[in-house]
């Protein structure tokens, strides 16, 4: 790592300040100083990289995805694909994600992500920083209970065949507490719960309440006891309200978040991750990739409601963060900037707001908001340099060739600057 000076960049620091022509000093993986180019002297010991007026911003964050190595939407893929193949595919997906300018991802449920995180941390493989949930918590007959399989094939603690999407099935507050502790024992950074039904679970519906308020409170209490947090799948109104009342920090999807539910979320101060990108991936390619008709039917019913409720949440001032819900099959990793485009085109955000949602606000969903998400003194040097200005055209982020430099903790992972 050493000492690096990025000079003459158009600096978007994600704090709300206007873009300025500036320099960034990086020392041993952290940002040492940020300032205007004409007001900063560069010490001799710094390696200088001249950005030549290119746009520089914090590394983007996908705050809700799945590193499963999926390559289709077929329900049988999980059963017939060897676990090693899933790992190999996910390693390639991680390379695509970091090359697209995402320096941190939140894996919202995948058995293999916890192990991939360790391989990333020891630099055996290349990719973004991973914050991993590990096995999700689901009630019996919940969104994480694969209903068409025997339950012993689904519960992570009992099966003999590991597959990426596996759950901890728990009912009642005592079982929920034990499952939470078990997830942490397996290396989870936070707890993912299924607070409502969903689209890609066969026999339930998104509006169904899952887990009682008391069960959710027990899970949140156990997480808070070890300085961690809870991230909930909540599509239906009651699941959203219960998540907020239970103290859940991050609420994903929020399809049916009407004004009453949104007020509860505002009161709780939770971050909401709408995950629009998966909706549009399902609508565009779901059938082609083998998504069952019962799943396609539900997404067609929901997507317009989802957009309208996200617009309402934005107008009400709810914190919205970017997350794609991509798994590598439905939703190709490396195309994760699609969520920013949808924030602008569907929710009505300004380009600047979408960039902040993908950095500063998304950092709250990682638990690392004091270390990443903005370009400020003392933060980790997670930075990307872009050919083009996403404040003028958000679409420049969708072309990975425009992401010319990627730095994570001061180490350069991609450099196409000329």
C-alpha positions, 0 to 999 in steps of 0.5 A, a space after each residue: 500500500 504505502 503512500 499514494 497521492 491521487 491528484 487533479 481529480 473531480 472529487 465527489 466525497 458523498 458528504 453533500 459538498 459540491 464536486 471540487 478539483 482536488 487531491 487525496 493523500 492515502 497513507 497505509 490504506 487510509 485517507 490522510 488528507 483531502 483538499 483542493 488541488 491548488 491548495 495542497 502540496 504533495 510530499 516527496 515520499 508519495 507516489 503520484 497518480 494524476 487523475 487528469 480531471 476524471 471523476 473520483 468518488 467512494 467505492 460503491 456498495 451493494 447493500 443486499 445481494 447473494 454470493 451463491 454462484 447461481 446461473 439460473 432461476 431453476 429450483 433444481 439448480 441448488 440440488 444438482 450442482 456440486 458445492 465446489 462449482 458454486 464456490 468457483 462461480 462466486 469467485 468469478 462473480 466477485 471479480 466482476 463486482 469489484 471491477 464494476 466499482 463496488 468495493 463492499 457488498 452485503 451478502 444477505 444470505 448465502 452459506 458460502 459467503 462466510 467462507 468467501 469473506 475469509 478468502 477475500 480477507 487473506 487475499 487468496 481471491 480478489 473481490 470486494 469486502 464482504 459483510 455476510 449474514 451466513 444462514 438466514 433465519 426463517 420460521 417454518 413455512 417461511 420465505 427461507 423454508 424451501 417448502 417443496 423439500 423435506 425440512 431436513 434438506 432445508 435446515 442448515 443444522 440437519 442437512 448433509 448436503 450443503 447448498 448456498 441457500 440454506 436456512 436456520 428454521 426456528 419457531 418461538 422466541 427460544 428457538 429464535 434466540 438459539 438460531 441467532 446465536 448459532 448464526 454468529 457461531 458460524 461467522 455471521 456479521 449480522 442476522 438476516 431474518 424473513 419477516 414476510 413471505 416473498 416472490 420466490 418462495 412457492 407456497 407463501 405470498 409477500 403480504 404474509 406476516 412471518 415471525 411475530 413481533 415478539 420473535 423479531 424482538 428476541 432476535 434483535 435483542 440477541 444481535 444487539 447483545 454482541 454489538 450486531 444488527 438485524 437485516 430483514 426481508 420484509 415485503 408485506 406491510 405487517 412484516 415491515 411494521 413489525 421489523 421497525 417496531 422490533 428495532 431492525 436496522 435494515 429493511 430490504 424490499 419494502 414492496 408494500 410500504 404504504 404511508 402507515 408502514 413508512 411512518 413506523 420506519 421513519 420512527 425507527 430510523 431504519 435504512 430501506 433497500 428497495 432492491 429494484 434491480 432484481 424486479 427488473 431482472 426477473 421481468 426481463 429474463 426470469 422466464 428464460 432462466 427458468 424461474 417457476 411460473 408461480 414466481 413470475 406471477 407474483 413479481 408481475 403483480 408487485 412491481 408497479 406497487 413497489 415503485 410507487 411505494 418507493 417514491 412515497 418513501 423517498 418523498 417522506 425522507 426515508 433513508 434508501 440504500 442501493 442493493 440489487 438482490 442479484 444472485 449471479 443467475 437472475 441478476 448478473 453480478 458486475 451489472 450492480 450499478 443498475 440499481 443506481 439507474 433505477 433510483 434515478 429513473 423510477 424513484 425520481 432521485 437526483 444523480 447526486 442522491 443516487 450516488 450518496 445512496 450507493 455510498 454514504 447511506 449504504 455504508 450504514 447497512 454494512 456496520 462500517 459507516 465510520 470507516 467507509 462511504 465517504 471521502 474524508 480524513 481517517 476513512 478507509 481508502 475505498 475509491 473509484 475513478 470514472 471516465 465520465 461524470 455520473 452526475 451528468 449521466 448515471 449510465 456511465 456507471 453501467 459500463 465497466 470500462 468506464 471504471 478506470 481505477 478501483 482502490 480498496 483500503 489503499 490497494 489498487 485492484 484495477 488501473 486502466 488510467 492512461 
